[in-house]
Amino acid sequence: GIVRPNIVAKFDFKRERTLHIISHLDTVPEGELSLWESPPYEPRIKDGRIYGRGSEDNHKGIVSSLILLKMIFESKNFNPKYNLSLIFLSDEECGSRYGIQHLLKYEEEVFSREDLIIVPDFGTPEGNYVEIAEKGILWLKFKIRGKQCHGSTPDRGINTNILSANFIRDLYTRLYSKYSRMDPLFSPPYSTFEPTMIVNNVENVNTIPGYIEFTLDCRILPDYKLEEVLRDVEEFIEDFRKNLERYLMHYDRASIDEVSIDYEVLQRGDPSKTPEDSEIVLELGRAIKKVLNKEPILCGMGGGTIGAFLRHRGYDTVVWGIGEGTAHQPNEHMKIEDMIKMAEIYYHVLNNE
């Protein structure tokens, strides 16, 4: 029942195609307040940087877009190649259900197949890295049900902590061993399969848990199909379930057949890539050379952005920006001059020169 606004601002310059610059409004929480040198939601300017939650991720995109408008309206020599669309979305940090996924329900009103799209939700201090590809994403939650009992009588229960520890270790090893190809376009250049959250259902030391759940964050190179990874996970579960006794020393043998192992997919996103010779890649590269005097470097990433949703719909999209890598960290900040440089680069993409 919470309203999550999305803003689409169109500027019609009577051109056939449009340059879209798409940023997101939402931020992650502030985290541990004691690690901040100033209140995270009160902007602080010091030494040419602005500090505050969201300053880099992703309000640099919003602010640089507004600086672009100022440049356009104050320019005496503006001759646009494209119309301009500034889009500010909600919900990017939580899966984009109410952001880009909602906006794409109105796709024909907003986008045209020949449009160019920049998502300023990435960045290096030099500003010359251009993200054109993203790994596939699988977030998996596993649930193991055993039998709870007193900590002093393990033979009356089935300890799901022991099962989960071995399950995680063996699945981790299996996936990393099988999906081991390298692609230097990405950093890191390999697929990743990392256990993250672990939760059991006891809060005291002297109880053996009978239920545990844990998650796996997988970022998978485009070489592999997500369906193949999921099939391997299912085969592993079946094999693990048949061999529970190898992991347990003392347990309730009469209840071993009642152990269950289930999983669900929390998030899934297929890998995506924009062609290296696409117009937006070439135009952005030209602007980077002009403004920053640097050669553009094409790259991929394991993190997910709204660019993947757009690429899956067939839109050539680049994810680019400038930043010092402080997103999601305490004392997140952004150089003010870098936001101005971002706007200058947008301007040179947009303008006929």
Contacts in CASP RR format, 6 or more apart in sequence:
PFRMAT RR
TARGET T0000
AUTHOR 0000-0000-0000
METHOD contacts of the structure
MODEL  1
GIVRPNIVAKFDFKRERTLHIISHLDTVPEGELSLWESPPYEPRIKDGRI
YGRGSEDNHKGIVSSLILLKMIFESKNFNPKYNLSLIFLSDEECGSRYGI
QHLLKYEEEVFSREDLIIVPDFGTPEGNYVEIAEKGILWLKFKIRGKQCH
GSTPDRGINTNILSANFIRDLYTRLYSKYSRMDPLFSPPYSTFEPTMIVN
NVENVNTIPGYIEFTLDCRILPDYKLEEVLRDVEEFIEDFRKNLERYLMH
YDRASIDEVSIDYEVLQRGDPSKTPEDSEIVLELGRAIKKVLNKEPILCG
MGGGTIGAFLRHRGYDTVVWGIGEGTAHQPNEHMKIEDMIKMAEIYYHVL
NNE
4 90 0 8 1.000
4 91 0 8 1.000
4 98 0 8 1.000
4 99 0 8 1.000
4 102 0 8 1.000
5 25 0 8 1.000
5 90 0 8 1.000
6 87 0 8 1.000
6 88 0 8 1.000
6 89 0 8 1.000
6 90 0 8 1.000
6 98 0 8 1.000
6 99 0 8 1.000
6 102 0 8 1.000
6 103 0 8 1.000
7 25 0 8 1.000
7 86 0 8 1.000
7 87 0 8 1.000
7 88 0 8 1.000
8 85 0 8 1.000
8 86 0 8 1.000
8 87 0 8 1.000
8 103 0 8 1.000
8 110 0 8 1.000
9 85 0 8 1.000
9 86 0 8 1.000
9 87 0 8 1.000
10 18 0 8 1.000
10 83 0 8 1.000
10 84 0 8 1.000
10 85 0 8 1.000
11 69 0 8 1.000
11 72 0 8 1.000
11 83 0 8 1.000
11 84 0 8 1.000
11 85 0 8 1.000
11 86 0 8 1.000
12 83 0 8 1.000
13 80 0 8 1.000
13 82 0 8 1.000
13 83 0 8 1.000
13 84 0 8 1.000
14 83 0 8 1.000
15 80 0 8 1.000
15 81 0 8 1.000
15 82 0 8 1.000
15 83 0 8 1.000
16 114 0 8 1.000
17 82 0 8 1.000
17 83 0 8 1.000
17 112 0 8 1.000
17 114 0 8 1.000
17 115 0 8 1.000
17 116 0 8 1.000
18 82 0 8 1.000
18 83 0 8 1.000
18 84 0 8 1.000
18 85 0 8 1.000
18 111 0 8 1.000
18 112 0 8 1.000
18 115 0 8 1.000
18 116 0 8 1.000
19 81 0 8 1.000
19 82 0 8 1.000
19 83 0 8 1.000
19 84 0 8 1.000
19 85 0 8 1.000
19 115 0 8 1.000
19 116 0 8 1.000
19 117 0 8 1.000
19 118 0 8 1.000
19 346 0 8 1.000
19 349 0 8 1.000
19 350 0 8 1.000
20 85 0 8 1.000
20 86 0 8 1.000
20 87 0 8 1.000
20 111 0 8 1.000
20 115 0 8 1.000
20 116 0 8 1.000
20 117 0 8 1.000
20 118 0 8 1.000
21 61 0 8 1.000
21 65 0 8 1.000
21 68 0 8 1.000
21 84 0 8 1.000
21 85 0 8 1.000
21 86 0 8 1.000
21 87 0 8 1.000
21 117 0 8 1.000
21 118 0 8 1.000
21 119 0 8 1.000
21 120 0 8 1.000
21 346 0 8 1.000
22 87 0 8 1.000
22 89 0 8 1.000
22 100 0 8 1.000
22 117 0 8 1.000
22 118 0 8 1.000
22 119 0 8 1.000
22 120 0 8 1.000
22 306 0 8 1.000
22 307 0 8 1.000
22 310 0 8 1.000
23 58 0 8 1.000
23 59 0 8 1.000
23 61 0 8 1.000
23 62 0 8 1.000
23 65 0 8 1.000
23 86 0 8 1.000
23 87 0 8 1.000
23 88 0 8 1.000
23 89 0 8 1.000
23 119 0 8 1.000
23 120 0 8 1.000
23 121 0 8 1.000
24 58 0 8 1.000
24 88 0 8 1.000
24 89 0 8 1.000
24 90 0 8 1.000
24 91 0 8 1.000
24 92 0 8 1.000
24 93 0 8 1.000
24 99 0 8 1.000
24 121 0 8 1.000
24 306 0 8 1.000
25 58 0 8 1.000
25 62 0 8 1.000
25 88 0 8 1.000
25 89 0 8 1.000
25 90 0 8 1.000
26 90 0 8 1.000
26 91 0 8 1.000
26 92 0 8 1.000
26 93 0 8 1.000
26 94 0 8 1.000
27 53 0 8 1.000
27 54 0 8 1.000
27 57 0 8 1.000
27 58 0 8 1.000
27 59 0 8 1.000
27 93 0 8 1.000
28 53 0 8 1.000
28 57 0 8 1.000
28 93 0 8 1.000
28 328 0 8 1.000
29 53 0 8 1.000
30 36 0 8 1.000
30 40 0 8 1.000
30 41 0 8 1.000
30 53 0 8 1.000
30 330 0 8 1.000
31 40 0 8 1.000
31 330 0 8 1.000
32 330 0 8 1.000
33 40 0 8 1.000
35 330 0 8 1.000
35 331 0 8 1.000
36 330 0 8 1.000
36 331 0 8 1.000
37 51 0 8 1.000
37 331 0 8 1.000
38 44 0 8 1.000
38 51 0 8 1.000
38 52 0 8 1.000
38 331 0 8 1.000
40 52 0 8 1.000
40 53 0 8 1.000
40 330 0 8 1.000
40 332 0 8 1.000
41 52 0 8 1.000
41 53 0 8 1.000
42 52 0 8 1.000
43 50 0 8 1.000
43 51 0 8 1.000
43 52 0 8 1.000
43 55 0 8 1.000
44 50 0 8 1.000
44 51 0 8 1.000
44 52 0 8 1.000
45 51 0 8 1.000
45 336 0 8 1.000
48 335 0 8 1.000
48 336 0 8 1.000
48 337 0 8 1.000
49 333 0 8 1.000
49 334 0 8 1.000
49 335 0 8 1.000
49 336 0 8 1.000
50 333 0 8 1.000
50 334 0 8 1.000
50 336 0 8 1.000
51 331 0 8 1.000
51 332 0 8 1.000
51 333 0 8 1.000
52 331 0 8 1.000
52 332 0 8 1.000
52 333 0 8 1.000
53 332 0 8 1.000
54 327 0 8 1.000
54 332 0 8 1.000
55 326 0 8 1.000
55 332 0 8 1.000
55 333 0 8 1.000
55 334 0 8 1.000
56 323 0 8 1.000
56 324 0 8 1.000
56 325 0 8 1.000
56 326 0 8 1.000
56 327 0 8 1.000
56 332 0 8 1.000
56 333 0 8 1.000
56 334 0 8 1.000
57 121 0 8 1.000
57 327 0 8 1.000
57 328 0 8 1.000
57 332 0 8 1.000
58 92 0 8 1.000
58 120 0 8 1.000
58 121 0 8 1.000
59 334 0 8 1.000
60 120 0 8 1.000
60 321 0 8 1.000
60 322 0 8 1.000
60 323 0 8 1.000
60 334 0 8 1.000
60 338 0 8 1.000
60 339 0 8 1.000
60 342 0 8 1.000
61 120 0 8 1.000
61 121 0 8 1.000
61 321 0 8 1.000
61 339 0 8 1.000
61 342 0 8 1.000
62 88 0 8 1.000
63 339 0 8 1.000
64 120 0 8 1.000
64 339 0 8 1.000
64 340 0 8 1.000
64 342 0 8 1.000
64 343 0 8 1.000
64 346 0 8 1.000
65 86 0 8 1.000
65 88 0 8 1.000
65 120 0 8 1.000
65 343 0 8 1.000
65 346 0 8 1.000
67 339 0 8 1.000
67 340 0 8 1.000
67 342 0 8 1.000
67 343 0 8 1.000
68 84 0 8 1.000
68 86 0 8 1.000
68 343 0 8 1.000
68 346 0 8 1.000
68 347 0 8 1.000
68 350 0 8 1.000
69 86 0 8 1.000
70 343 0 8 1.000
71 343 0 8 1.000
71 344 0 8 1.000
71 347 0 8 1.000
72 78 0 8 1.000
72 80 0 8 1.000
72 84 0 8 1.000
72 347 0 8 1.000
72 350 0 8 1.000
75 347 0 8 1.000
78 351 0 8 1.000
79 351 0 8 1.000
79 352 0 8 1.000
79 353 0 8 1.000
80 350 0 8 1.000
80 351 0 8 1.000
80 352 0 8 1.000
81 350 0 8 1.000
81 351 0 8 1.000
81 352 0 8 1.000
82 115 0 8 1.000
82 116 0 8 1.000
82 350 0 8 1.000
84 350 0 8 1.000
85 110 0 8 1.000
85 115 0 8 1.000
87 103 0 8 1.000
87 110 0 8 1.000
89 96 0 8 1.000
89 99 0 8 1.000
89 100 0 8 1.000
89 103 0 8 1.000
89 306 0 8 1.000
90 98 0 8 1.000
90 99 0 8 1.000
91 97 0 8 1.000
91 98 0 8 1.000
91 99 0 8 1.000
91 102 0 8 1.000
92 99 0 8 1.000
92 100 0 8 1.000
92 121 0 8 1.000
92 305 0 8 1.000
92 306 0 8 1.000
95 101 0 8 1.000
95 267 0 8 1.000
96 306 0 8 1.000
96 309 0 8 1.000
99 306 0 8 1.000
100 306 0 8 1.000
100 307 0 8 1.000
100 309 0 8 1.000
100 310 0 8 1.000
101 309 0 8 1.000
103 110 0 8 1.000
104 309 0 8 1.000
104 313 0 8 1.000
107 313 0 8 1.000
111 315 0 8 1.000
113 314 0 8 1.000
113 315 0 8 1.000
115 315 0 8 1.000
116 279 0 8 1.000
116 280 0 8 1.000
116 283 0 8 1.000
116 316 0 8 1.000
116 349 0 8 1.000
117 280 0 8 1.000
117 307 0 8 1.000
117 310 0 8 1.000
117 315 0 8 1.000
117 316 0 8 1.000
117 317 0 8 1.000
117 318 0 8 1.000
118 280 0 8 1.000
118 284 0 8 1.000
118 317 0 8 1.000
118 318 0 8 1.000
118 319 0 8 1.000
118 320 0 8 1.000
118 346 0 8 1.000
118 349 0 8 1.000
119 305 0 8 1.000
119 306 0 8 1.000
119 307 0 8 1.000
119 310 0 8 1.000
119 317 0 8 1.000
119 318 0 8 1.000
119 319 0 8 1.000
119 320 0 8 1.000
120 319 0 8 1.000
120 320 0 8 1.000
120 321 0 8 1.000
120 342 0 8 1.000
121 305 0 8 1.000
121 306 0 8 1.000
121 319 0 8 1.000
121 321 0 8 1.000
122 129 0 8 1.000
122 131 0 8 1.000
122 301 0 8 1.000
122 305 0 8 1.000
122 319 0 8 1.000
122 320 0 8 1.000
122 321 0 8 1.000
123 129 0 8 1.000
123 320 0 8 1.000
123 321 0 8 1.000
123 322 0 8 1.000
123 323 0 8 1.000
123 325 0 8 1.000
124 321 0 8 1.000
124 322 0 8 1.000
124 323 0 8 1.000
124 325 0 8 1.000
125 322 0 8 1.000
125 323 0 8 1.000
125 324 0 8 1.000
125 325 0 8 1.000
126 292 0 8 1.000
126 294 0 8 1.000
126 322 0 8 1.000
127 288 0 8 1.000
127 292 0 8 1.000
127 294 0 8 1.000
127 320 0 8 1.000
127 321 0 8 1.000
127 322 0 8 1.000
127 323 0 8 1.000
127 341 0 8 1.000
128 288 0 8 1.000
128 292 0 8 1.000
128 294 0 8 1.000
128 295 0 8 1.000
128 296 0 8 1.000
128 297 0 8 1.000
129 296 0 8 1.000
129 297 0 8 1.000
129 298 0 8 1.000
129 299 0 8 1.000
129 320 0 8 1.000
130 281 0 8 1.000
130 284 0 8 1.000
130 285 0 8 1.000
130 288 0 8 1.000
130 296 0 8 1.000
130 297 0 8 1.000
130 298 0 8 1.000
130 299 0 8 1.000
130 318 0 8 1.000
130 319 0 8 1.000
130 320 0 8 1.000
131 299 0 8 1.000
131 300 0 8 1.000
131 301 0 8 1.000
131 305 0 8 1.000
131 318 0 8 1.000
131 319 0 8 1.000
131 320 0 8 1.000
132 273 0 8 1.000
132 274 0 8 1.000
132 275 0 8 1.000
132 276 0 8 1.000
132 281 0 8 1.000
132 298 0 8 1.000
132 299 0 8 1.000
132 300 0 8 1.000
132 318 0 8 1.000
132 319 0 8 1.000
133 185 0 8 1.000
133 186 0 8 1.000
133 222 0 8 1.000
133 271 0 8 1.000
133 272 0 8 1.000
133 273 0 8 1.000
133 274 0 8 1.000
133 299 0 8 1.000
133 300 0 8 1.000
133 301 0 8 1.000
134 271 0 8 1.000
134 272 0 8 1.000
134 273 0 8 1.000
134 300 0 8 1.000
134 301 0 8 1.000
134 302 0 8 1.000
134 303 0 8 1.000
134 304 0 8 1.000
134 305 0 8 1.000
134 307 0 8 1.000
134 308 0 8 1.000
134 311 0 8 1.000
134 319 0 8 1.000
135 186 0 8 1.000
135 191 0 8 1.000
135 219 0 8 1.000
135 220 0 8 1.000
135 221 0 8 1.000
135 222 0 8 1.000
135 271 0 8 1.000
135 300 0 8 1.000
135 301 0 8 1.000
135 302 0 8 1.000
135 303 0 8 1.000
136 218 0 8 1.000
136 219 0 8 1.000
136 220 0 8 1.000
136 221 0 8 1.000
136 222 0 8 1.000
136 226 0 8 1.000
136 269 0 8 1.000
136 270 0 8 1.000
136 271 0 8 1.000
136 272 0 8 1.000
136 302 0 8 1.000
136 308 0 8 1.000
137 218 0 8 1.000
137 219 0 8 1.000
137 220 0 8 1.000
137 267 0 8 1.000
137 268 0 8 1.000
137 269 0 8 1.000
137 302 0 8 1.000
137 303 0 8 1.000
137 304 0 8 1.000
138 216 0 8 1.000
138 218 0 8 1.000
138 220 0 8 1.000
138 226 0 8 1.000
138 229 0 8 1.000
138 230 0 8 1.000
138 265 0 8 1.000
138 267 0 8 1.000
138 268 0 8 1.000
138 269 0 8 1.000
139 215 0 8 1.000
139 216 0 8 1.000
139 217 0 8 1.000
139 218 0 8 1.000
139 265 0 8 1.000
139 266 0 8 1.000
139 267 0 8 1.000
139 268 0 8 1.000
140 215 0 8 1.000
140 216 0 8 1.000
140 218 0 8 1.000
140 233 0 8 1.000
140 263 0 8 1.000
140 264 0 8 1.000
140 265 0 8 1.000
140 266 0 8 1.000
141 213 0 8 1.000
141 214 0 8 1.000
141 215 0 8 1.000
141 263 0 8 1.000
141 264 0 8 1.000
141 266 0 8 1.000
142 164 0 8 1.000
142 167 0 8 1.000
142 213 0 8 1.000
142 214 0 8 1.000
142 215 0 8 1.000
142 216 0 8 1.000
142 261 0 8 1.000
142 262 0 8 1.000
142 263 0 8 1.000
143 211 0 8 1.000
143 212 0 8 1.000
143 213 0 8 1.000
143 260 0 8 1.000
143 261 0 8 1.000
143 262 0 8 1.000
143 263 0 8 1.000
143 264 0 8 1.000
144 160 0 8 1.000
144 163 0 8 1.000
144 164 0 8 1.000
144 167 0 8 1.000
144 211 0 8 1.000
144 212 0 8 1.000
144 213 0 8 1.000
144 259 0 8 1.000
144 260 0 8 1.000
144 261 0 8 1.000
145 160 0 8 1.000
145 210 0 8 1.000
145 211 0 8 1.000
145 258 0 8 1.000
145 259 0 8 1.000
145 260 0 8 1.000
145 261 0 8 1.000
146 157 0 8 1.000
146 158 0 8 1.000
146 159 0 8 1.000
146 160 0 8 1.000
146 163 0 8 1.000
146 210 0 8 1.000
146 211 0 8 1.000
146 255 0 8 1.000
146 258 0 8 1.000
146 259 0 8 1.000
146 260 0 8 1.000
147 156 0 8 1.000
147 157 0 8 1.000
147 158 0 8 1.000
147 210 0 8 1.000
147 252 0 8 1.000
147 255 0 8 1.000
147 258 0 8 1.000
147 259 0 8 1.000
148 157 0 8 1.000
148 201 0 8 1.000
148 202 0 8 1.000
148 207 0 8 1.000
148 208 0 8 1.000
148 209 0 8 1.000
148 210 0 8 1.000
148 211 0 8 1.000
149 156 0 8 1.000
149 157 0 8 1.000
149 207 0 8 1.000
149 208 0 8 1.000
149 210 0 8 1.000
149 252 0 8 1.000
150 156 0 8 1.000
150 206 0 8 1.000
150 207 0 8 1.000
150 208 0 8 1.000
151 206 0 8 1.000
151 207 0 8 1.000
151 208 0 8 1.000
152 206 0 8 1.000
154 208 0 8 1.000
154 249 0 8 1.000
154 250 0 8 1.000
154 251 0 8 1.000
155 250 0 8 1.000
155 251 0 8 1.000
155 252 0 8 1.000
156 252 0 8 1.000
157 208 0 8 1.000
157 210 0 8 1.000
157 251 0 8 1.000
157 252 0 8 1.000
157 255 0 8 1.000
158 210 0 8 1.000
158 244 0 8 1.000
158 248 0 8 1.000
158 251 0 8 1.000
158 252 0 8 1.000
158 255 0 8 1.000
158 256 0 8 1.000
158 259 0 8 1.000
159 208 0 8 1.000
159 209 0 8 1.000
159 210 0 8 1.000
159 248 0 8 1.000
159 251 0 8 1.000
160 200 0 8 1.000
160 209 0 8 1.000
160 210 0 8 1.000
160 211 0 8 1.000
160 212 0 8 1.000
161 200 0 8 1.000
161 208 0 8 1.000
161 209 0 8 1.000
161 212 0 8 1.000
162 247 0 8 1.000
162 248 0 8 1.000
163 212 0 8 1.000
163 244 0 8 1.000
163 247 0 8 1.000
163 248 0 8 1.000
163 259 0 8 1.000
164 198 0 8 1.000
164 212 0 8 1.000
164 214 0 8 1.000
166 240 0 8 1.000
166 247 0 8 1.000
167 240 0 8 1.000
167 261 0 8 1.000
168 195 0 8 1.000
168 214 0 8 1.000
168 216 0 8 1.000
170 236 0 8 1.000
170 240 0 8 1.000
171 193 0 8 1.000
171 216 0 8 1.000
171 233 0 8 1.000
171 236 0 8 1.000
171 240 0 8 1.000
172 193 0 8 1.000
172 194 0 8 1.000
172 195 0 8 1.000
174 232 0 8 1.000
174 236 0 8 1.000
175 191 0 8 1.000
175 193 0 8 1.000
175 218 0 8 1.000
175 229 0 8 1.000
175 232 0 8 1.000
175 233 0 8 1.000
176 191 0 8 1.000
176 193 0 8 1.000
178 232 0 8 1.000
179 191 0 8 1.000
179 193 0 8 1.000
179 220 0 8 1.000
179 221 0 8 1.000
179 224 0 8 1.000
179 229 0 8 1.000
180 190 0 8 1.000
180 191 0 8 1.000
181 190 0 8 1.000
181 191 0 8 1.000
181 221 0 8 1.000
181 223 0 8 1.000
181 224 0 8 1.000
182 189 0 8 1.000
182 190 0 8 1.000
183 189 0 8 1.000
183 190 0 8 1.000
183 221 0 8 1.000
183 222 0 8 1.000
183 223 0 8 1.000
185 298 0 8 1.000
185 299 0 8 1.000
185 300 0 8 1.000
186 221 0 8 1.000
186 299 0 8 1.000
186 300 0 8 1.000
186 301 0 8 1.000
186 302 0 8 1.000
187 299 0 8 1.000
187 300 0 8 1.000
187 301 0 8 1.000
190 221 0 8 1.000
191 218 0 8 1.000
191 219 0 8 1.000
191 220 0 8 1.000
191 221 0 8 1.000
191 224 0 8 1.000
192 217 0 8 1.000
192 218 0 8 1.000
192 219 0 8 1.000
192 302 0 8 1.000
193 216 0 8 1.000
193 217 0 8 1.000
193 218 0 8 1.000
194 216 0 8 1.000
194 217 0 8 1.000
194 218 0 8 1.000
195 214 0 8 1.000
195 215 0 8 1.000
195 216 0 8 1.000
195 217 0 8 1.000
196 214 0 8 1.000
196 215 0 8 1.000
196 216 0 8 1.000
196 217 0 8 1.000
197 214 0 8 1.000
197 215 0 8 1.000
198 212 0 8 1.000
198 213 0 8 1.000
198 214 0 8 1.000
198 215 0 8 1.000
199 212 0 8 1.000
199 213 0 8 1.000
199 214 0 8 1.000
200 209 0 8 1.000
200 210 0 8 1.000
200 211 0 8 1.000
200 212 0 8 1.000
200 213 0 8 1.000
201 209 0 8 1.000
201 210 0 8 1.000
201 211 0 8 1.000
201 212 0 8 1.000
202 208 0 8 1.000
202 209 0 8 1.000
202 210 0 8 1.000
215 266 0 8 1.000
218 229 0 8 1.000
219 302 0 8 1.000
219 303 0 8 1.000
220 226 0 8 1.000
220 229 0 8 1.000
220 271 0 8 1.000
221 271 0 8 1.000
222 271 0 8 1.000
222 272 0 8 1.000
222 273 0 8 1.000
226 268 0 8 1.000
226 269 0 8 1.000
226 270 0 8 1.000
230 265 0 8 1.000
233 263 0 8 1.000
237 261 0 8 1.000
237 263 0 8 1.000
240 261 0 8 1.000
241 259 0 8 1.000
241 261 0 8 1.000
244 256 0 8 1.000
244 259 0 8 1.000
245 256 0 8 1.000
269 308 0 8 1.000
270 308 0 8 1.000
270 312 0 8 1.000
271 308 0 8 1.000
272 307 0 8 1.000
272 308 0 8 1.000
272 311 0 8 1.000
272 312 0 8 1.000
273 311 0 8 1.000
274 280 0 8 1.000
274 281 0 8 1.000
274 311 0 8 1.000
274 316 0 8 1.000
274 317 0 8 1.000
274 318 0 8 1.000
275 281 0 8 1.000
275 316 0 8 1.000
276 298 0 8 1.000
278 316 0 8 1.000
279 316 0 8 1.000
280 316 0 8 1.000
280 317 0 8 1.000
280 318 0 8 1.000
281 298 0 8 1.000
281 316 0 8 1.000
281 318 0 8 1.000
283 349 0 8 1.000
284 296 0 8 1.000
284 318 0 8 1.000
284 320 0 8 1.000
284 345 0 8 1.000
284 349 0 8 1.000
285 296 0 8 1.000
286 348 0 8 1.000
286 349 0 8 1.000
287 345 0 8 1.000
287 346 0 8 1.000
287 348 0 8 1.000
287 349 0 8 1.000
288 294 0 8 1.000
288 296 0 8 1.000
288 345 0 8 1.000
289 295 0 8 1.000
289 296 0 8 1.000
290 348 0 8 1.000
291 341 0 8 1.000
291 344 0 8 1.000
291 345 0 8 1.000
291 348 0 8 1.000
292 341 0 8 1.000
292 345 0 8 1.000
301 319 0 8 1.000
305 319 0 8 1.000
307 317 0 8 1.000
307 319 0 8 1.000
310 317 0 8 1.000
311 317 0 8 1.000
321 342 0 8 1.000
322 335 0 8 1.000
322 338 0 8 1.000
322 339 0 8 1.000
322 341 0 8 1.000
322 342 0 8 1.000
323 334 0 8 1.000
323 335 0 8 1.000
323 338 0 8 1.000
324 333 0 8 1.000
324 334 0 8 1.000
324 335 0 8 1.000
326 332 0 8 1.000
326 333 0 8 1.000
326 334 0 8 1.000
END
